Amino acid sequence: MNVLMQYRRAAVLLIVLLFLPAVAAAGSQWETKEIPSENESVLGGAISGEYVIFLTSGGMNQSDNRIKLYDISSGDSNIIGAPSEGMMVTGEDLSGDYAVWFETESMDNYEENDTDTKPNSIYLMNIAEDNTSVLNLSGDAEWPKIEGNKIFWSNSSEESLETNFCIYDISTGESEYVLAADYADSADIVFDNGNVAYENMTSLNLFNIESGEETVIYAFESDNNSGTNIDSFDMSGDYIIYITHSVVLDGDDKGVYYEPFIYTISANKTESLNPKTGEVSKSVALTDQKTQLFSPFTDGSRAGWSYQDTDSESKIILFDPATGNASTITTAGTVGEISLDDDRMIWTKSVFPSFRSSLVYAWENVTKEESHSTSTPGFSFIACFSGILAAVLIYTGLSGKRKF
């Protein structure tokens, strides 16, 4: 009798489950649109809050480059930076209501023996006030990076291999020296949260401005048959995302390889990531490392990169270091120069055989959990099974009344 009761209870429970509301899992999808660029090629850009800053090229001459600002809310795009005669503009960056870039001598008019060169100039735009000014900085200032009201800038000299780095305070109008580095690549330096990430000839390094402590994140490796260095990197918040580039000249493993890593600053911990999925992986198969990876990015919450999946499509990997969750965005064309700010993102897109790159703006739509009364997947099978079970129970119930 106890067995019969257990079967009856199981049947009741199963029938109840069939008619419970199904809960849809939370997910997200990215919607996209192209930012108008008037048939110019977009070389790169950055997104912050309600604005996108980007650099366009109008042709073969560098003097045709323009800095443009796109207002996400209004959809308006305007030129905010144009070079003076014999100069070019580049090095655009954005933080909140401030935009920066710099002007330097164009290679179009470069002459090897010309000593009458014009100095660089760094521009600061207050977007809210629609006001642009030239910063009064010493030396040959270049490659500004902005966070809040602080501008990190470089000062290099052709007479020295050393580059000096300084911080300009917008509120006070004063600059202070931060550090000097040999063979540092000023264009790729990242300034964020009081930290400076930079690459020189031997390693990828992290410098903390307050403590003055310097950490080698990745030391380049080389021998007679192979070599590994940094392809590209980005930093924000507590994370540095970087991609290594390895070349093996001979042997069974001959080839070129790419591998992504995430470094957590507070924990001084480096983790290897799967190039195709973004998942943390202790070892990555060499076949997966043969895919070329592009444009590592992070906004301090999520990180990622892109790769060419087919001739016509690319994949953008999004990875959450805190949870380990990873997702993939599939998009048309070849993707590069990715910039992420929370639920908004931009990237450049080119479609073969064109050499022109357009700028894509994407925003994330999160699907919230919701209840509904439709049947769950596999309803037909479960209903059929329930019918059979019910018939068996009825028969068993009738049989249970018999005396043996």
LINPE-V848592 format. One line per field, one symbol per residue. ss: DSSP state (H for helix, E for strand, - for the rest). phi: phi as a letter, one per 40 degrees, with the letter a starting at -180 (. if undefined). psi: psi as a letter, one per 40 degrees, with the letter a starting at -180 (. if undefined). A space follows every 50 residues. Layout:
ss: ???
phi: ???
psi: ???
This chain:
ss: -HHHHHHHHHHHHHHHHH---EEE--EEEEEEEEE-----EEEEEEEE-- EEEEEEE----HHH-EEEEEE-----EEEEEE----EEEEEEEEE--EEE EEEEE-HHH-----------EEEEEE----EEEE------EEEEEEE--E EEEEEE-----EEEEEEEE----EEEEEEEEE---HHH-EEE--EEEEE- --EEEEEE-----EEEEEE-EE---EEEEEEEEEEE--EEEEEEEEEE-- ----EEEEEEEEEE----EEEEE------E-----HHHH---EEEEEE-- --EEEEEE----EEEEEEE------EEEEEEE-EEEEEEEE--EEEEEEE ------EEEEEEEEEEE--EEE------HHHHHHHHHHHHHHHHHHHHHH ----
phi: .cccccccccccccccccbcccbcccaaabbbaccdbfgcccciaabagc bbbabbbciccccccbcbbbccccgcbbcbabccdgbbbagcaaagcbbb abbaccccbcbdbcccccccbbbbbccccfbbbcccbcgbcafcbbagbb bcbbbbbccaccbcbbbbcccbgbbbcbabacfccccccbbafgbbbabb cbacbbbccccgcbbccaccbaacbaabaccaaaaagcbbbabcbbbbca gccdibbbacbbbccccfbbbcbcccbgccacabccccccccbbfcaabg bbbiabaccbcbbbbbcbbbccbgcbabbbacgcbafcbbbgbbabacbb bcccccbcbbbbbcbccccabaccccdgcdcccccccccccccccccccc ccbb
psi: ddddddddddddddddddeihihhiiaiihiiihhhefeihhdiaihhbe ihhihiheadhdeeiihihhhdddeihihehiiiheiiiafiihhbehii iihihiedehhdehegiiiihhihhhddefhhihigiiaghigihihbfh hhiihiieeiehhihihhhddeeiiiidiiiifigddeihhhfeihhiha eeihihhhdddehhhhdhhiiiaeeiihahdiiiiibeihhihihihhdi adehahihhiihhhddefhhhiihdddeihhdhhidddeehhiigiiiee diiaiiihdadeiihhhhhhdddeiiihhhiiahhifhhhgbfiiiiihi hheiehhihhhiihhhhihiiieiiiheddddddddddddddddddddde eih.
